[in-house]
Amino acid sequence: MKHSPAFLLALAAACAAKAPAPARAPAPAPAPSAAPAATADPLAEAPSSPVRPTGPFPSIVHRHLADGLDLAVVPRAGFPIVELRLIVLSGQATDGNLPGLAALTGKLLKDGGAGPWSSRELAEKTEALGAHLSIGTDRDATRIGLGVTSDKLDPALEILAALAEKPRFPAAEFSKLRQREIDRVKDRARTSPSWLASMVLYRELYELPVSIHPYARYDALPEEMAELKLEQVKRWYKDNFTPENAVLVVTGDVDADGIEKAATRAFGNWRGARPARPSFSDARGPNGRKILVVDRPGSTQSQVLVGALGPERRSDEYPALMTANQILGGGVAGRLFLDVREKRSLAYNTSSWVEEPAHGPMPLVLSAGTQTAKTADTVAALLEHFDRMSTTAPTGEELERGGRFLSDSFAFKMETAGAVADLTGRLIVLGLPDEAYDEYRHAVRELEPEAVARAASHAYRHDSLVVVVAGDAATIASTLTRFGTVSVLDPEHSFAIAKTLPAH
């Protein structure tokens, strides 16, 4: 999973303001009577955009098939492509004590073939439809996506049904795929300080006294990946890939009645009940401030993450919290960029984000990449802005700019049928009502500074805060003791504590 990576929602700052209708090119000066008439330039005028910044999210038609599969159909007349998303409501949170299992299963679905087709035949059939098959797994869901023209809807549904009902899971392909995943995480551990810091951040944010929280793992360790077996993949698939645990999202030039009939033909023989949900025990974050250094000996750079747990996604404070985050780290207009990067030259990149899990509190994260010598000052700057966000109301200009960006730029996420399908799927995974996006866009335009300050004061709390720095511990660990007790972690031994430095 990516912080948002991303489900992350920032767009280009150029989208922030509501764009006026394109102006007509000025008429050329009259030509001399002897000259031939000028031919109009067909490119002189920009085409009108179908997107209206104030336009509502399109209506969703819901249906329920006899086998238990739910349908969410978004008719979009004039869109030549039909986008299909089969969303299984199980993701990495269902790994249990087998990290990496759900993601590995999703990859093997694509690479292993399904129904009457081998992996190669499945790829050829997909290409023959002019489609691209994608399968992705995040914390809360596994998504299988296809986009085709409307005349190829039935064969596209046939592919989705084969993947959902009859994956092949060949042993040879499993072994190759598992080794690729082992190599991937080993490479990330060697080359990505962001990956190292994230592995620790989520473990500490979601630490529980007697069990492992379903969201505590950012990725699997190489040794954990090596332990996964094909039989475990098959069992996870059987338990979770059921019609009562899935939703088929369809957007494009379609109608709900036609989709219901086509989906019944394709998925009519699919069987299986809804699986048991993992236990989402209360995660409250650490008690006090935790300072952790993931050792990267000899590194000339450090990656800093500062994280806390905010309210749940369904909180009434969500619009205000997203606005606070936009003000804090929203691109080149955010406080982190303007101060930490531009004014003080402490970091070569800065950002902040709010992650949106389906269950429990949302992680709030501040990030900066910096030089080793500037690490302590960068941590101080992030903590300063963390504190300022919780104690100082935004200015009217900050609020206007942030709210306008969040509201108006959302329209550009609805420009394609695929984007609408993904947004519809996100509503379903998060358990939100169909009108949630419209209500959110209205709310962020109506916020007062006091409401943003109140939400930020509840969320950006210093009594439950994690600071993770991936860098050269020999150089930076002692400089961070001014912020509290520092634990140095060894990434080559499952991020175990190698030593502890007392606060000074």
SEKE-242011 format. One record per residue (C-alpha): residue number from 1; residue in one letter; z, x, y. Coordinates in nm, 4 decimals. Each point is the difference from the previous one (the first is absolute). Example, Ala and Ser with C-alpha at 12.3 -4.5 7.8 and 13.67 -1.06 7.14 Angstrom:
BEGIN
   i aa       c3       c1       c2
   1  A   0.7800   1.2300  -0.4500
   2  S  -0.0660   0.1370   0.3440
# end
This chain:
BEGIN
   i aa       c3       c1       c2
   1  M   0.0000   0.0000   0.0000
   2  K  -0.0686   0.1021   0.3519
   3  H   0.2231  -0.0522   0.2904
   4  S  -0.2127  -0.2035   0.1320
   5  P  -0.0463   0.1927  -0.1094
   6  A  -0.1424  -0.3042  -0.1050
   7  F  -0.0114  -0.4039  -0.0547
   8  L   0.0800   0.2717   0.4803
   9  L  -0.1476  -0.2157   0.2913
  10  A  -0.0975   0.2167   0.2976
  11  L  -0.3584  -0.0127   0.1272
  12  A  -0.1852   0.2038   0.2569
  13  A   0.1534  -0.0251   0.3454
  14  A  -0.3343  -0.1061   0.1313
  15  C   0.0561  -0.3337  -0.1687
  16  A   0.3129  -0.0625   0.2063
  17  A  -0.1440  -0.1979   0.2828
  18  K  -0.1936  -0.3196  -0.0352
  19  A  -0.3623   0.1011   0.0338
  20  P  -0.2091  -0.2043   0.2431
  21  A  -0.3324  -0.1370  -0.1083
  22  P  -0.2627   0.2749   0.0176
  23  A  -0.1812   0.0044   0.3290
  24  R  -0.3736  -0.0566   0.0115
  25  A  -0.1924   0.3173   0.0866
  26  P  -0.1233  -0.0059   0.3614
  27  A  -0.3580  -0.1089   0.0421
  28  P  -0.2433   0.2847   0.0652
  29  A  -0.1524   0.0341   0.3435
  30  P  -0.3313  -0.1894   0.0380
  31  A  -0.2901   0.2122  -0.1112
  32  P  -0.2963   0.0581   0.2311
  33  S  -0.2563  -0.2699  -0.0429
  34  A  -0.2490   0.2423  -0.1503
  35  A   0.2386   0.1058  -0.2780
  36  P   0.0208  -0.1901  -0.3281
  37  A   0.3053  -0.2169  -0.0544
  38  A   0.2955   0.1877  -0.1555
  39  T   0.0891  -0.0899  -0.3564
  40  A   0.3591  -0.1227  -0.0390
  41  D   0.2252   0.2457  -0.1816
  42  P   0.1599  -0.1854  -0.2954
  43  L   0.2910   0.2478   0.0064
  44  A   0.0730  -0.0313   0.3691
  45  E   0.2585  -0.2713  -0.0578
  46  A   0.2890   0.0220  -0.2465
  47  P   0.0193  -0.2821  -0.2547
  48  S   0.2710  -0.2524   0.0576
  49  S   0.3070   0.0484  -0.2169
  50  P   0.1012  -0.2799  -0.2395
  51  V   0.3628   0.1061   0.0415
  52  R   0.2139  -0.1751   0.2594
  53  P   0.3281   0.1787   0.0759
  54  T   0.1719  -0.3363   0.0327
  55  G  -0.1623  -0.1558  -0.3072
  56  P   0.2316  -0.1244  -0.2766
  57  F   0.0150   0.1370  -0.3503
  58  P  -0.2430  -0.1988  -0.2169
  59  S   0.1280  -0.2896  -0.2086
  60  I   0.0940   0.0671  -0.3621
  61  V  -0.0693  -0.2590  -0.2723
  62  H   0.2438   0.0197  -0.2913
  63  R  -0.0751  -0.1117  -0.3543
  64  H   0.1805   0.0362  -0.3332
  65  L  -0.1842   0.0364  -0.3305
  66  A   0.1197  -0.1470  -0.3272
  67  D   0.0731   0.3464  -0.1456
  68  G   0.2429   0.0762   0.2844
  69  L  -0.2279   0.2111   0.2208
  70  D   0.0250  -0.0774   0.3705
  71  L  -0.3038   0.0039   0.2288
  72  A  -0.0070   0.0760   0.3719
  73  V  -0.3458  -0.0736   0.1418
  74  V  -0.0997   0.0862   0.3572
  75  P  -0.3430  -0.1483   0.0782
  76  R  -0.1870   0.2105   0.2583
  77  A  -0.3400  -0.1510   0.0694
  78  G  -0.2540   0.2599   0.0999
  79  F   0.1661   0.2874  -0.1854
  80  P  -0.2624   0.1099  -0.2562
  81  I   0.2496   0.1908  -0.2159
  82  V   0.2578  -0.1687  -0.2224
  83  E   0.3156   0.2080  -0.0366
  84  L   0.2176  -0.0430  -0.3082
  85  R   0.3564   0.1240  -0.0380
  86  L   0.1908  -0.0563  -0.3218
  87  I   0.3601   0.0668   0.0992
  88  V   0.2577   0.0536  -0.2734
  89  L   0.3473  -0.0332   0.1496
  90  S   0.1399   0.3077  -0.1740
  91  G  -0.0143   0.3531   0.1315
  92  Q   0.1982   0.3218   0.0047
  93  A   0.3270  -0.1896   0.0413
  94  T  -0.0380  -0.1066  -0.3648
  95  D  -0.0127   0.3581  -0.1322
  96  G   0.3675  -0.0109  -0.0953
  97  N   0.0959   0.3364  -0.1514
  98  L  -0.3672   0.0995  -0.0408
  99  P  -0.1222   0.1170   0.3432
 100  G  -0.3760  -0.0079   0.0386
 101  L  -0.0590  -0.2577  -0.2731
 102  A  -0.1453  -0.2836   0.2081
 103  A  -0.2314   0.2280   0.1989
 104  L  -0.1214   0.1762  -0.3154
 105  T  -0.0699  -0.3359  -0.1629
 106  G  -0.2067  -0.1105   0.2987
 107  K  -0.2081   0.3175  -0.0083
 108  L  -0.0587  -0.0337  -0.3752
 109  L  -0.1179  -0.3580   0.0481
 110  K  -0.2873   0.1337   0.2077
 111  D  -0.0714   0.3155  -0.1989
 112  G   0.0460  -0.1373  -0.3500
 113  G  -0.2530  -0.2808  -0.0177
 114  A   0.0613  -0.3663  -0.0777
 115  G  -0.1334  -0.2792  -0.2197
 116  P  -0.3423   0.0886  -0.1410
 117  W  -0.0473   0.2967   0.2360
 118  S   0.0993   0.3620  -0.0271
 119  S   0.1098   0.1770   0.3154
 120  R  -0.3548   0.1145   0.0686
 121  E  -0.1494  -0.3404  -0.0772
 122  L   0.2538  -0.1679   0.2274
 123  A  -0.0949   0.2346   0.2840
 124  E  -0.3698  -0.0659  -0.0596
 125  K   0.0503  -0.3765  -0.0062
 126  T   0.1976   0.0150   0.3233
 127  E  -0.2659   0.2145   0.1671
 128  A  -0.2719  -0.2378  -0.1177
 129  L   0.1752  -0.2708   0.2038
 130  G  -0.0049   0.2256   0.3050
 131  A   0.3799  -0.0038  -0.0106
 132  H   0.2839   0.2493   0.0129
 133  L   0.2963  -0.0528  -0.2314
 134  S   0.3368   0.1008   0.1442
 135  I   0.3426  -0.0134  -0.1597
 136  G   0.3122   0.0894   0.1969
 137  T   0.3720  -0.0145  -0.0722
 138  D   0.2793  -0.0050   0.2566
 139  R   0.3679  -0.0905  -0.0165
 140  D  -0.0451  -0.3722  -0.0548
 141  A  -0.3487  -0.0668  -0.1367
 142  T  -0.3069   0.1208  -0.1849
 143  R  -0.3300  -0.0970   0.1642
 144  I  -0.3451  -0.0089  -0.1586
 145  G  -0.2795  -0.0399   0.2540
 146  L  -0.3734  -0.0738  -0.0093
 147  G  -0.2483  -0.0960   0.2692
 148  V  -0.3324  -0.1601  -0.0927
 149  T  -0.2639  -0.2290   0.1425
 150  S   0.0654  -0.3678  -0.0684
 151  D  -0.2778  -0.0263  -0.2613
 152  K   0.1862   0.2551  -0.2159
 153  L   0.3367  -0.1718   0.0058
 154  D   0.0081  -0.0944  -0.3696
 155  P  -0.0711   0.3501  -0.1400
 156  A   0.2556   0.1443   0.2447
 157  L   0.2632  -0.2442  -0.1248
 158  E  -0.0967   0.0945  -0.3553
 159  I   0.0887   0.3620   0.0782
 160  L   0.3349  -0.0952   0.1545
 161  A   0.0844  -0.2206  -0.2969
 162  A  -0.0832   0.2774  -0.2479
 163  L   0.2258   0.2442   0.1849
 164  A   0.2824  -0.2531   0.0157
 165  E  -0.0274  -0.1233  -0.3597
 166  K  -0.1660   0.2671  -0.2154
 167  P   0.0491   0.3572   0.1237
 168  R  -0.0867   0.2615  -0.2612
 169  F   0.2537   0.2741   0.0825
 170  P  -0.1677   0.2750  -0.2085
 171  A   0.2368   0.2792  -0.1062
 172  A  -0.2344   0.2831   0.1027
 173  E  -0.0439  -0.1417   0.3509
 174  F   0.3754  -0.0504   0.0309
 175  S   0.0670   0.3661  -0.0794
 176  K  -0.2561   0.1207   0.2542
 177  L   0.1261  -0.2365   0.2686
 178  R   0.3656   0.0915  -0.0550
 179  Q  -0.0848   0.3692   0.0319
 180  R  -0.1873  -0.0673   0.3233
 181  E   0.3060  -0.1790   0.1350
 182  I   0.2258   0.2887  -0.1035
 183  D  -0.2331   0.2406   0.1806
 184  R  -0.0042  -0.2279   0.3044
 185  V   0.3777  -0.0110   0.0426
 186  K   0.0304   0.3740  -0.0655
 187  D  -0.2543   0.0624   0.2732
 188  R   0.1823  -0.2333   0.2388
 189  A   0.3260   0.1797  -0.0702
 190  R  -0.1647   0.3339   0.0845
 191  T  -0.2069  -0.0977   0.3004
 192  S   0.1411  -0.3096   0.1693
 193  P   0.3259   0.0213   0.1960
 194  S  -0.0432  -0.3681   0.0862
 195  W  -0.0010  -0.0876  -0.3715
 196  L   0.3109   0.2111  -0.0606
 197  A   0.1879  -0.1561   0.2913
 198  S  -0.0999  -0.3510  -0.1057
 199  M   0.1204   0.0546  -0.3567
 200  V   0.3476   0.0663   0.1387
 201  L   0.0002  -0.2516   0.2855
 202  Y  -0.0488  -0.3082  -0.2171
 203  R   0.2388   0.1239  -0.2659
 204  E   0.2717   0.0331   0.2628
 205  L  -0.0773  -0.3213   0.1894
 206  Y   0.0149  -0.2065  -0.3182
 207  E   0.2755   0.1887  -0.1786
 208  L   0.2285  -0.2290  -0.2022
 209  P   0.3366   0.0970  -0.1481
 210  V  -0.0630  -0.1179  -0.3580
 211  S  -0.3767  -0.0421  -0.0424
 212  I  -0.3443   0.0963   0.1330
 213  H  -0.1444  -0.2370   0.2575
 214  P  -0.3597  -0.1140  -0.0749
 215  Y  -0.1167   0.1494   0.3322
 216  A   0.1852   0.3313  -0.0306
 217  R  -0.2946   0.1939  -0.1442
 218  Y  -0.2893   0.1020   0.2232
 219  D  -0.1982   0.1581  -0.2854
 220  A   0.0537   0.1343  -0.3503
 221  L   0.0963   0.3591  -0.0661
 222  P  -0.2333   0.2063  -0.2217
 223  E   0.2510   0.0042  -0.2858
 224  E   0.0460  -0.3771   0.0283
 225  M  -0.3752  -0.0552  -0.0105
 226  A  -0.0281   0.2245  -0.3066
 227  E   0.2434  -0.2224  -0.1895
 228  L  -0.2080  -0.3188   0.0345
 229  K  -0.1536  -0.1341  -0.3211
 230  L  -0.3002  -0.2211  -0.0630
 231  E   0.2161  -0.2582  -0.1757
 232  Q   0.2100  -0.0320   0.3151
 233  V  -0.3151  -0.0629   0.2036
 234  K  -0.1090  -0.2715  -0.2415
 235  R   0.3429  -0.1612   0.0068
 236  W   0.0160  -0.0002   0.3807
 237  Y  -0.3457  -0.1566   0.0150
 238  K   0.0911  -0.2703  -0.2541
 239  D   0.3224  -0.0879   0.1812
 240  N  -0.1449  -0.0125   0.3511
 241  F  -0.3689  -0.0941  -0.0198
 242  T   0.0405  -0.3726  -0.0478
 243  P  -0.1590  -0.2949   0.1852
 244  E   0.3385  -0.1280   0.1180
 245  N   0.0613   0.3386   0.1623
 246  A  -0.3351   0.0188   0.1779
 247  V  -0.1986  -0.1431   0.2896
 248  L  -0.3770   0.0103   0.0451
 249  V  -0.0983   0.0335   0.3677
 250  V  -0.3612  -0.0815   0.0914
 251  T  -0.1517   0.0250   0.3482
 252  G  -0.3565  -0.0435   0.1221
 253  D  -0.2690  -0.2669   0.0062
 254  V   0.1627  -0.2073  -0.2764
 255  D   0.1734  -0.3335  -0.0470
 256  A   0.3260  -0.0608  -0.1808
 257  D  -0.1425  -0.2484  -0.2538
 258  G  -0.2709   0.2416  -0.1080
 259  I   0.2448   0.2880  -0.0295
 260  E   0.2410  -0.2113  -0.2047
 261  K  -0.2733  -0.0823  -0.2513
 262  A  -0.1248   0.3593  -0.0177
 263  A   0.3517   0.1399  -0.0401
 264  T   0.0779  -0.2512  -0.2740
 265  R  -0.3094   0.1146  -0.1900
 266  A   0.0971   0.3647   0.0338
 267  F   0.3778  -0.0153  -0.0480
 268  G   0.0398  -0.3157  -0.2078
 269  N   0.1191   0.1899  -0.3090
 270  W   0.2516   0.2227   0.1775
 271  R   0.3561  -0.0571  -0.1213
 272  G   0.3462   0.1289   0.0810
 273  A   0.3197  -0.0954   0.1820
 274  R   0.1493   0.1439   0.3177
 275  P   0.1987   0.3193  -0.0779
 276  A   0.3612   0.0568   0.0966
 277  R   0.0440   0.1547   0.3434
 278  P   0.1750   0.3347   0.0518
 279  S   0.3459  -0.0128   0.1519
 280  F  -0.0040   0.0660   0.3742
 281  S   0.3632   0.0868   0.0602
 282  D   0.1124   0.0248   0.3609
 283  A  -0.1211   0.3254   0.1557
 284  R   0.1936   0.0904   0.3128
 285  G  -0.1062   0.3596   0.0535
 286  P   0.2385   0.2970   0.0112
 287  N   0.3493  -0.0135   0.1406
 288  G  -0.0315   0.2044   0.3173
 289  R  -0.2669   0.2603   0.0756
 290  K  -0.1511   0.2089  -0.2799
 291  I  -0.1869   0.3253   0.0730
 292  L  -0.2143   0.1334  -0.2855
 293  V  -0.2351   0.2969  -0.0151
 294  V  -0.2673   0.0182  -0.2703
 295  D  -0.0526   0.3714  -0.0438
 296  R  -0.3513   0.1421   0.0477
 297  P   0.0608   0.3766   0.0053
 298  G  -0.2165   0.1866   0.2479
 299  S  -0.1430  -0.3127   0.1628
 300  T  -0.1001   0.0404   0.3647
 301  Q   0.0197  -0.3750   0.0620
 302  S   0.2474  -0.2821  -0.0552
 303  Q  -0.0481  -0.3704  -0.0617
 304  V   0.2787  -0.2139   0.1448
 305  L   0.0717  -0.3596  -0.1036
 306  V   0.2787  -0.2097   0.1496
 307  G   0.0602  -0.3308  -0.1782
 308  A   0.2259  -0.3021   0.0009
 309  L  -0.0032  -0.3466  -0.1562
 310  G  -0.0690  -0.2961   0.2267
 311  P  -0.0036  -0.3753  -0.0673
 312  E  -0.2101  -0.1764  -0.2624
 313  R  -0.3627  -0.0844   0.0701
 314  R   0.0825  -0.3692   0.0379
 315  S   0.2507   0.0704   0.2772
 316  D  -0.0473  -0.1854   0.3287
 317  E   0.0264   0.3413   0.1666
 318  Y  -0.3162   0.1300  -0.1681
 319  P  -0.2321  -0.0478   0.3038
 320  A   0.2504   0.1720   0.2301
 321  L   0.0495   0.2829  -0.2479
 322  M  -0.3737   0.0584  -0.0365
 323  T  -0.0287   0.0085   0.3792
 324  A   0.2836   0.2523   0.0196
 325  N  -0.1787   0.2155  -0.2560
 326  Q  -0.3265  -0.0228   0.1960
 327  I   0.1810   0.1136   0.3139
 328  L   0.1690   0.2820  -0.1889
 329  G  -0.2816   0.1517  -0.2028
 330  G  -0.3116  -0.2108   0.0533
 331  G  -0.2708   0.2597   0.0433
 332  V  -0.0686   0.1897   0.3225
 333  A   0.1887  -0.2525   0.2141
 334  G   0.3203   0.0263  -0.2059
 335  R   0.3126   0.1741   0.1196
 336  L  -0.0096   0.2559  -0.2811
 337  F  -0.3521   0.1118   0.0818
 338  L   0.0490   0.0083   0.3762
 339  D   0.3304   0.1855  -0.0127
 340  V   0.0458   0.1942  -0.3248
 341  R  -0.3621   0.1048  -0.0354
 342  E  -0.1476   0.0056   0.3504
 343  K   0.2883   0.0673   0.2382
 344  R   0.2224   0.2256  -0.2121
 345  S  -0.2686   0.1395  -0.2358
 346  L   0.2403  -0.0131  -0.2915
 347  A  -0.2280  -0.1584  -0.2593
 348  Y  -0.3673   0.0017  -0.0860
 349  N   0.0177  -0.3608  -0.1230
 350  T   0.2409  -0.2873   0.0464
 351  S   0.0143  -0.3584  -0.1230
 352  S   0.2293  -0.2823  -0.1013
 353  W  -0.0443  -0.2970  -0.2263
 354  V   0.1687  -0.3021  -0.1538
 355  E  -0.0680  -0.0491  -0.3695
 356  E  -0.0104  -0.3534  -0.1392
 357  P   0.1263  -0.0344  -0.3573
 358  A   0.0095  -0.3449  -0.1548
 359  H   0.3746   0.0184  -0.0661
 360  G   0.2948   0.1269   0.1983
 361  P   0.0212   0.2079   0.3178
 362  M  -0.3003   0.1674   0.1610
 363  P   0.0010   0.3800   0.0431
 364  L  -0.0367   0.1181   0.3597
 365  V  -0.1399   0.3529   0.0138
 366  L  -0.0592   0.2572   0.2748
 367  S  -0.2166   0.2999  -0.0856
 368  A  -0.0959   0.3328   0.1542
 369  G  -0.1748   0.3129  -0.1218
 370  T   0.1127   0.3164   0.1744
 371  Q   0.0181   0.3784  -0.0132
 372  T   0.2921   0.1527  -0.1863
 373  A   0.1496   0.1513   0.3156
 374  K   0.0011  -0.3412   0.1726
 375  T   0.1469  -0.1989  -0.2897
 376  A   0.3532  -0.0502   0.1346
 377  D  -0.1240  -0.0986   0.3454
 378  T  -0.2452  -0.2460  -0.1583
 379  V   0.2774  -0.1604  -0.2050
 380  A   0.2089  -0.0269   0.3168
 381  A  -0.2891  -0.1664   0.1825
 382  L  -0.0589  -0.2567  -0.2765
 383  L   0.3703  -0.0848  -0.0144
 384  E   0.0023  -0.0317   0.3786
 385  H  -0.2848  -0.2513  -0.0093
 386  F   0.1579  -0.1787  -0.2954
 387  D   0.3154  -0.0434   0.2077
 388  R  -0.1902  -0.0949   0.3158
 389  M  -0.1866  -0.2701  -0.1903
 390  S   0.3287  -0.1580  -0.1024
 391  T   0.1717   0.0245   0.3394
 392  T  -0.2658  -0.0419   0.2702
 393  A  -0.2224  -0.3025   0.0568
 394  P  -0.3725   0.0703   0.0372
 395  T  -0.1612  -0.0138   0.3403
 396  G  -0.2176  -0.2942   0.0909
 397  E  -0.3081   0.2220  -0.0192
 398  E   0.0914   0.1243  -0.3489
 399  L   0.0625  -0.3536  -0.1190
 400  E  -0.3252  -0.1338   0.1431
 401  R  -0.2064   0.2834  -0.1457
 402  G   0.1646  -0.0133  -0.3413
 403  G  -0.0136  -0.3776  -0.0332
 404  R  -0.3593  -0.0192   0.1142
 405  F  -0.1048   0.2672  -0.2473
 406  L   0.1731  -0.1638  -0.2961
 407  S  -0.1386  -0.3426   0.0861
 408  D  -0.3555   0.0733   0.1081
 409  S  -0.0794   0.2813  -0.2396
 410  F   0.0825  -0.2240  -0.2942
 411  A  -0.3310  -0.1789   0.0540
 412  F  -0.1891   0.3136  -0.0972
 413  K   0.1683  -0.0079  -0.3395
 414  M  -0.1819  -0.3272  -0.0707
 415  E  -0.3544   0.1212   0.0629
 416  T  -0.1026   0.0182  -0.3685
 417  A   0.0497  -0.2220  -0.3017
 418  G   0.1694   0.2909  -0.1769
 419  A   0.2533   0.0403   0.2796
 420  V   0.0794  -0.3717  -0.0081
 421  A   0.0428   0.0160  -0.3782
 422  D   0.2430   0.2897   0.0320
 423  L   0.1998  -0.1720   0.2735
 424  T   0.0156  -0.3193  -0.2057
 425  G   0.1211   0.1975  -0.2979
 426  R   0.2709   0.1577   0.2115
 427  L   0.1340  -0.3417   0.0985
 428  I   0.0230  -0.0889  -0.3683
 429  V   0.1724   0.3218  -0.1069
 430  L   0.2541  -0.0263   0.2816
 431  G   0.0577  -0.3706  -0.0638
 432  L  -0.0913  -0.0968   0.3570
 433  P  -0.1473  -0.3328   0.1173
 434  D  -0.3683  -0.0302   0.0856
 435  E   0.0739  -0.0231   0.3727
 436  A   0.2128   0.3190   0.0093
 437  Y  -0.2630   0.2155   0.1727
 438  D  -0.0654  -0.2527   0.2764
 439  E   0.3715  -0.0480   0.0613
 440  Y   0.0493   0.3764   0.0134
 441  R  -0.2807   0.0549   0.2503
 442  H   0.1382  -0.2728   0.2252
 443  A   0.3541   0.1366  -0.0283
 444  V  -0.0824   0.3572   0.1008
 445  R  -0.1711  -0.1271   0.3180
 446  E   0.3020  -0.2085   0.0994
 447  L   0.2779   0.2561  -0.0544
 448  E   0.2482   0.0909   0.2708
 449  P   0.1390   0.3557   0.0313
 450  E   0.3452  -0.1209  -0.0980
 451  A  -0.1265  -0.1367  -0.3327
 452  V  -0.1646   0.3301  -0.0887
 453  A   0.3126   0.1928   0.1002
 454  R   0.2183  -0.2305  -0.2092
 455  A  -0.2160   0.0356  -0.3116
 456  A  -0.0181   0.3776   0.0426
 457  S   0.3770   0.0279   0.0412
 458  H   0.0450  -0.1755  -0.3345
 459  A  -0.2607   0.2089  -0.1817
 460  Y   0.0200   0.3542   0.1419
 461  R   0.3570   0.0701  -0.1094
 462  H   0.1556   0.3464  -0.0002
 463  D   0.2638  -0.0975  -0.2538
 464  S  -0.2628  -0.0140  -0.2778
 465  L  -0.2652   0.2627   0.0607
 466  V  -0.1945   0.2521  -0.2100
 467  V  -0.1604   0.3158   0.1401
 468  V  -0.2266   0.1881  -0.2416
 469  V  -0.1708   0.3276   0.0895
 470  A  -0.2475   0.1703  -0.2331
 471  G  -0.0178   0.3647   0.1018
 472  D   0.1321   0.3525  -0.0488
 473  A   0.3703  -0.0549  -0.0669
 474  A   0.0910   0.3661   0.0536
 475  T  -0.1179  -0.0301   0.3605
 476  I   0.0769  -0.3581   0.1010
 477  A   0.2999  -0.1260  -0.2019
 478  S   0.2691   0.1714   0.2075
 479  T  -0.1604  -0.1189   0.3255
 480  L   0.0378  -0.3603  -0.1141
 481  T   0.3772   0.0136  -0.0609
 482  R   0.0522  -0.1100   0.3607
 483  F  -0.1109  -0.3464  -0.1151
 484  G   0.2325  -0.0155  -0.3013
 485  T   0.0528   0.1385  -0.3490
 486  V  -0.3295   0.1287  -0.1385
 487  S  -0.0979  -0.0274  -0.3674
 488  V  -0.2787   0.2329  -0.1137
 489  L  -0.2077  -0.1475  -0.2834
 490  D  -0.2085   0.1792  -0.2626
 491  P  -0.3296  -0.1877  -0.0559
 492  E  -0.0694   0.2001  -0.3160
 493  H   0.3118  -0.1451  -0.1640
 494  S  -0.0311  -0.3732   0.0740
 495  F   0.1240   0.0444   0.3596
 496  A   0.3467   0.0983  -0.1161
 497  I   0.2443   0.1407   0.2573
 498  A  -0.0304   0.3780   0.0045
 499  K   0.2645   0.0592   0.2659
 500  T   0.1932  -0.1740   0.2760
 501  L   0.0632   0.1239   0.3527
 502  P   0.2927  -0.1529   0.1926
 503  A  -0.0513  -0.1554   0.3414
 504  H   0.0606   0.2174   0.3072
# end
